[in-house]
Amino acid sequence: MILQGERMDARIDGSDQSIVLPVASLNFVKMAVVTVLIPVLDRIVFPAMDSWYRKPTLLQRIGQLSHADGPVLQTR
């Protein structure tokens, strides 16, 4: 994550006057996003999927979590 962070544009809104996210904090940001997404997915999204579609397996739940946190961290 550190090597990727060194090469990416770490500005928050993309303008020249924006706040730059330190590269070392990318791991913390990813873990914070995952920590917030797990209860949301477990309490809201997966029960809704159970009632609308079919019950997802554990492997499908893990895959959906990994795809859910990507767009939050990658905007470009």
N, C-alpha and C positions, 0 to 999 in steps of 0.2 A: 504494500500500500504506500510505502514511503517513496519508492521509485516512481510510481504512477503519479503521486502527488507533486513530485518535483517537476514533472513535465506538463501538468495540467494548469489551466487558468483557474486559480483558486479565489477569484473575486466573487463576492456574494451576488451582486446584481449585474456584473459585467461592464460597468462603466469605469472610467478612470478614477473617479472620486469614491469608489466603493471600498468597503472593508475587505481586507484580504484574509482568508482563512489560513491559519498556519498549517503547514504540511503535517506536523506531528499530531495535530488534533483530528485528522481524518479518521483514525481508528476509533477515537472516542465518539465522533459524530455517527459513524456507522453503528456502533454498539448502542448508542442512545436511540437511534431510529428503530433498530431491531427490538429494543426493550419496549418501546412504545407500540410497535406494530403487533407484537405477539399477543398481548391482551385484546387488542382491537379485533384482530383476526379470530382469536379463540372465542370471544364473547359475542361478536356481532356477525362477522362474515361467514364463518363456518356453520353456525346454527341456521343462518338464512339459506345457505346452500343445502343444508339437510332438508329444509322444508320445501324448497323450490325444485331442486334437482335430485341428486343422489348424494349419499354420504361419501365424502372424499376419504381416501385411505391416508394413512400416516405419511407415506411417501409423497402423495399429492399435496398434502398440507405443507410439508417442508419445501417442496418446489414452488408453491405459491408464495410462501414467505420470501424465498430468495428472489423471486421476480417482483415482489412488492417493494422491497427496499432499494432496488436498483434505480428506478426513476427518481426517487427522492434525492439520491446522491449524485446522479448524473443528469445534468441539464443540457449539455451540449453534445 
